[in-house]
Structures are given as structure tokens and as C-alpha cells.
Amino acid sequence: MSILVSARHNTRNILHALGVVAMTVLLGLFTPAMAQNSSPTETVETVVNNILEILRNDELEFEETASMVRAEILSGFDEVAMAQSVLSTNWRSASKEQQEEFTDLLSRTIEGTYIDGLRAYTNEKVEFRGETINGTRASVSSVVVMDNGNVPVVYQLRQRREGWFVYDVVVENVSMVSTYRETYRSIVRRDGMDNLLQQMRDKLAELEAGKA
């Protein structure tokens, strides 16, 4: 089974449904200064509106739009937290070098995949429906309004000293983090960590060459 087949299938569906909005939020698309005094909903809504503004700018070429979104993502992407959550228990058994490489490869994999979402964006709208806060955890419910029906989206956030940060997005009960976790876990169990890293390198080479 090729690496990321199931993960990328679900990821493409999610990205198309959200027009890349959810993915950009998932990657921590906001600065600590903005997040510190914001509620979970305000944090997510501000990010979504910023991204929609970029995507709706008809004067931008595709590559310029992608570059602007990428720059926003890189400014606040909590790479290590995402990698730890995706790799789960395998994180502890991995060497420091493996952890560092996995973190880098995962970041680049997600970045490469979200570009597909940019291409799929067709001016969808996002409506926010409320939030639930439980200590340092929160969830923000929303709906993506599409021509062929509404898509429910729940943003999962974690509070840190700097403010609220999104660590997962659940679209129609499909968790982005869980999807990657299940795919990678089976590969590590069957082939080992080094083999997972090699498969990720190979897939990234395809993505970055525009062949995937």
C-alpha cells in the first residue's frame, strides 16, 4: 500500500470542502499577539477571514496567493506539537534525529497537500455556530456553505500562555490528525520508523515536482 493513500484521499476531501480554510487554521495561522486576548471563536474567525481575503483577491496569480498563504502558515506553525500528536506513542521510541526529520517532513507534506486546496477553492462561505471551553481545551463549531450542501467543521484548540492555538480540524467527523496518525502508525508497525521516513521523502519528491 502506497504511503498517504488513505490520508491524502481524506485530506483532499477536507481541503475541497473548506477551500483550504480549515487547513490554514490547523497549521496555527495566527500570531501570538493576536491570539493572546482572543476567545477561541475570535481566534479562528480572524484567521479564516484573513485567508478568505487573500483567496478572493482576483488580482493575485496562483503562485503569489500560495506564497502569501504559505508565509502566514510558517509564521505560526507549531510543528513539534503537530508531529508529536500525529506520531503518538511512536514519538517516544524515535531517536532525536528521527523526531526532527519527521517534524520537517510532516510540515512539508501538509504544505504540499494544502496547495491542492487552493486550487479547489471556489468562494465558499464559513458560518460559526458557537464554542465550548473546558479548561485549556476548546472546540469551535462552524459550517462551510457550499452549493451542494453544508459541511460541518469543528476546530479543536488548546490554550497556551500566548493564547488559543488550533491543533486539529474535524470535518464531517473525520479528524485530520487522526487520519495521518492511523496511516503512519501502520507503516511504522510494519516497516519501521526509518522506512516511514524514506517513504515520506519519496512522496515529497513527487509532490514538490508536481507529479503527485
C-alpha positions in Angstrom: 0.0 0.0 0.0 1.4 3.3 -1.0 2.1 5.8 1.8 -0.5 8.5 2.3 -3.1 7.0 0.0 -5.9 7.0 2.6 -4.5 10.1 4.3 -4.3 12.1 1.2 -7.7 10.9 0.0 -9.4 12.3 3.1 -7.2 15.3 3.1 -8.2 16.2 -0.4 -11.9 15.9 0.5 -11.3 18.1 3.6 -9.4 20.7 1.6 -12.0 20.9 -1.1 -14.8 21.3 1.4 -13.1 24.1 3.2 -11.4 25.8 0.3 -8.2 25.4 2.3 -9.6 27.5 5.2 -9.5 24.7 7.8 -6.1 23.6 6.8 -4.6 27.0 7.2 -6.1 27.3 10.6 -5.0 23.9 11.6 -1.4 24.9 10.9 -1.6 27.7 13.5 -2.2 30.6 11.2 -2.1 33.5 13.6 0.5 35.4 15.7 0.7 35.2 19.5 -0.1 38.9 19.7 -3.4 38.4 18.0 -4.3 35.2 19.8 -3.5 36.3 23.4 -6.6 38.3 24.1 -9.0 36.5 21.7 -11.6 33.9 22.5 -11.4 30.6 20.7 -14.1 31.7 18.2 -12.5 35.1 17.6 -9.1 33.4 17.0 -10.5 31.1 14.4 -12.8 33.6 12.8 -10.0 36.2 12.4 -7.8 33.6 10.7 -10.5 32.4 8.4 -11.4 35.9 7.3 -7.7 36.8 6.7 -7.3 33.8 4.5 -10.6 34.3 2.6 -9.5 37.9 1.8 -6.3 36.5 0.3 -8.1 33.8 -1.7 -10.7 36.3 -3.0 -8.1 38.7 -4.4 -8.5 38.2 -8.1 -5.5 40.4 -8.9 -3.1 37.7 -7.4 -1.7 35.0 -9.5 -2.0 31.5 -8.1 1.7 31.2 -7.1 1.5 34.6 -5.4 -1.6 33.6 -3.5 0.0 30.3 -2.4 3.2 32.2 -1.3 1.2 34.6 0.8 -0.8 31.8 2.5 2.5 29.8 3.0 4.1 32.8 4.6 1.2 33.1 7.0 1.4 29.4 7.9 5.1 29.4 8.6 4.7 32.4 10.9 2.7 30.3 13.4 3.0 26.6 12.7 3.6 24.7 15.9 5.5 21.9 14.0 6.6 19.9 17.0 3.2 19.7 18.7 1.6 18.5 15.4 4.3 15.9 14.8 4.0 14.6 18.4 0.3 14.2 18.1 0.4 12.5 14.7 3.3 10.1 15.6 1.7 9.4 19.0 3.4 6.7 21.0 6.0 6.2 18.3 7.3 9.6 19.1 8.9 8.4 22.3 10.6 5.5 20.7 12.0 7.5 17.9 15.5 9.0 18.1 16.1 12.7 18.3 17.3 12.7 14.7 14.2 10.8 13.6 11.9 13.2 15.5 13.4 16.2 13.9 13.3 14.7 10.4 9.7 13.5 10.8 8.7 17.0 12.0 10.2 18.6 8.9 8.8 16.0 6.5 5.3 16.2 8.0 5.3 20.0 7.7 6.3 19.9 4.1 3.8 17.1 3.4 0.9 19.2 4.8 2.1 22.3 3.0 2.3 20.4 -0.3 -1.2 19.0 0.1 -2.9 22.2 1.1 -1.8 23.7 -2.3 -4.4 21.3 -3.8 -7.0 23.0 -1.6 -6.0 26.4 -3.0 -6.7 25.1 -6.5 -10.1 23.7 -5.4 -11.3 26.9 -3.6 -14.5 28.3 -5.2 -15.6 31.1 -2.9 -17.2 29.0 -0.2 -18.5 30.8 2.9 -18.0 29.9 6.5 -20.5 30.4 9.3 -19.6 30.0 13.0 -22.1 28.3 15.3 -20.6 28.5 18.8 -17.8 27.3 21.1 -17.3 25.0 24.1 -14.5 25.6 26.5 -13.2 23.0 29.0 -10.2 24.3 30.9 -7.3 24.7 28.5 -9.2 22.9 25.7 -11.9 24.3 23.4 -13.9 23.5 20.3 -15.4 25.9 17.8 -18.2 24.7 15.6 -18.7 26.0 12.1 -20.3 25.2 8.8 -18.9 25.6 5.3 -21.7 26.7 3.0 -21.3 25.0 -0.4 -23.5 24.8 -3.5 -24.1 21.1 -2.9 -24.8 21.3 0.8 -23.3 22.4 4.1 -20.2 20.8 5.6 -19.8 20.7 9.4 -16.4 21.7 10.7 -15.1 21.6 14.3 -11.9 23.3 15.2 -10.1 21.8 18.3 -8.0 24.3 20.2 -5.5 24.2 23.1 -4.7 27.2 25.3 -1.1 28.2 25.9 0.4 31.2 27.6 0.3 33.2 24.3 -3.4 32.3 23.6 -5.5 29.8 21.8 -4.0 27.6 19.1 -5.7 25.2 16.8 -4.2 21.7 16.8 -6.8 19.7 14.8 -9.7 20.2 12.5 -12.6 17.7 12.2 -14.6 17.7 9.0 -17.7 15.6 8.9 -16.4 13.6 11.9 -13.0 13.0 10.1 -10.0 14.3 12.1 -7.0 15.5 10.1 -4.6 14.5 12.8 -6.2 11.0 13.3 -6.1 10.3 9.6 -2.4 10.9 9.4 -1.8 9.1 12.7 -3.5 5.9 11.5 -1.7 5.8 8.2 1.7 6.4 9.7 1.2 4.0 12.7 0.5 1.1 10.4 3.7 1.8 8.3 5.9 2.1 11.4 4.4 -1.1 12.8 5.0 -3.0 9.6 8.2 -1.4 8.2 9.8 0.6 11.0 10.5 4.3 11.5 13.3 4.6 9.0 11.2 3.1 6.3 8.4 5.6 7.1 10.8 8.5 6.7 12.1 7.1 3.4 8.5 6.8 2.1 7.7 10.3 3.2 10.9 11.6 1.4 9.8 9.8 -1.8 6.3 11.1 -1.7 7.5 14.6 -1.0 9.8 14.5 -4.0 6.7 13.7 -6.1 4.7 16.4 -4.5 7.3 19.1 -4.9 7.9 18.0 -8.5 4.2 18.4 -9.2 3.7 14.7 -10.1 1.5 13.6 -7.2 
